């Protein structure tokens, strides 16, 4: 008999979850929109002098930000382009933030929003990391990461044209104490030691080693399998980026992978991964992101008496 699952479904509020070797807890964190969900995901931070903020309506620049939040042990908040969402300033004050990184240009986060942020919180220092395009922004973030990680930190390349692989890669690269950089599809690397994350439809064929499944969900699964220390896994919608992006800093804090899940339900490999490797499941987002049948699927799977053989995606 597989592990018995205790289901704790908390919508819009986050409470402590309890797990041990004989039980799995399931928790959901969601707000009324992507911005309120972002605040609630990061409410577990009790103290942080730094926060990372990205645009919530445009993903390219934002994809580089998760790793920065991880290395700084900081929350990552997504925000509207032109104004601060309700509750952000209160959260920044609550955890003692004195410095904020804005990632991306004014097309993602406007100058007006930046000024509002500066004036709303006394003594708040705001620094923007922004290049001419998503790749220059990514390079600037990677350069900052290299100062903190060191020049010997392993380097990982991921598509800057599609968001799924980058979202799954960020917690993995943090665990590997590496640096993640966005690249175009036809990218030609001058680095001899680096790893590509994602298939050839995302980043073209290369002599570099690659971590890739047959699709975004298999790639996400392969990366999540590498998390062998923590007992928590975060599930997010694989068709939209905001919830997964908001989870980046939190995922690093609890040493958890972000697993992209189809709206139709967990794949068999994903179910087996949760069963065999994790005791605490956190679903990010409401019914429109991932339906409540995901919780039911985990429960039903726990009561199966026999294992169903599965075919593992292969790392080329």
HELIX and SHEET records of a PDB file:
HELIX    1   1 UNK A   34  UNK A   41  1                                   8    
HELIX    2   2 UNK A   42  UNK A   44  5                                   3    
HELIX    3   3 UNK A   61  UNK A   64  5                                   4    
HELIX    4   4 UNK A   65  UNK A   71  1                                   7    
HELIX    5   5 UNK A   88  UNK A   94  1                                   7    
HELIX    6   6 UNK A  111  UNK A  120  1                                  10    
HELIX    7   7 UNK A  134  UNK A  149  1                                  16    
HELIX    8   8 UNK A  164  UNK A  175  1                                  12    
HELIX    9   9 UNK A  216  UNK A  225  1                                  10    
HELIX   10  10 UNK A  242  UNK A  246  1                                   5    
HELIX   11  11 UNK A  248  UNK A  253  1                                   6    
HELIX   12  12 UNK A  268  UNK A  277  1                                  10    
HELIX   13  13 UNK A  293  UNK A  302  1                                  10    
SHEET    1   A 5 UNK A   4  UNK A   7  0                                        
SHEET    2   A 5 UNK A  23  UNK A  29  1                                        
SHEET    3   A 5 UNK A 280  UNK A 284  1                                        
SHEET    4   A 5 UNK A 232  UNK A 237  1                                        
SHEET    5   A 5 UNK A 257  UNK A 261  1                                        
SHEET    1   B 4 UNK A  75  UNK A  79  0                                        
SHEET    2   B 4 UNK A  50  UNK A  55  1                                        
SHEET    3   B 4 UNK A  99  UNK A 103  1                                        
SHEET    4   B 4 UNK A 125  UNK A 129  1                                        
SHEET    1   C 4 UNK A 179  UNK A 183  0                                        
SHEET    2   C 4 UNK A 155  UNK A 159  1                                        
SHEET    3   C 4 UNK A 195  UNK A 197  1                                        
SHEET    4   C 4 UNK A 209  UNK A 211  1                                        
END                                                                             
